[in-house]
Amino acid sequence: MAKKEELDEETMALINWCIEVEKFLVAGGATQKEAQDHIEEQVEWFTDQFSDGLTPEEAAKEALA
């Protein structure tokens, strides 16, 4: 039985943060698909926002600006 590759805490935190950002993007008028696509296309930008300590809501507002 193969063991699933475990993600480190920081990676899991980033993934969970992006899930929260997605909710704020949808609340701001994007479809779920648009929000997911945007996060995937701009993953480096979002990773920087996460590293800079922005909340998911702040990052979504910046992305929607």
N, C-alpha and C positions, 0 to 999 in steps of 0.2 A: 504494500500500500504506500503510495507516494505521499510524502508530507507536503502540504501546501506551503508555498513560500510565504514567510511571515513578513509583513510590512513593519518597518520601524515606527516608533511613536510619532516622530515628526511627519512622516509620510501620511500616517493615518490622520493626524491633526489637520494636515493640508487638505486631504480628501474630504473630511467632515466640514472643514471651513468652506470649501468650494460648493458642497451641497447646500450650505446655508446661503452662500452668495446666489446660487441658482434660484432659491426661493424669493430673494429680494428682487432679482431680475424679472422673474415672472410677475411679482406684485407690481413692478414698475411698467408692465405692459408687454413684455416679451412672452412668446410661447415657451413651453418647456423645452422644445427642440431647439429654438433659437438660443435660449439661455445656455443649454448644454453645448451647442456648436460654438458659441462665442467663447465660453470658458476653454474649450479644447483648442480653439484657434489662437487664443491669447494666453495660453497656460503660463508662459514665462512672465508676462505682465502680472497675472494674478498671483503667481508665486512670489514675485517681488512685493506685492501689496501685503500678502500674508507675512512675509519676512519683516516688513516695515511695521507690522503690528496693527494694520487697519482691521476694523471689525468687518464682518461680512456685509453689513449694511452700508458701511462707508465705501467699501470696494465696489459694491453694486451701484451706488450713486455716482462714483467716478466713472464706471463703465457706461452708465446711461447718459452721462453729461455730454 
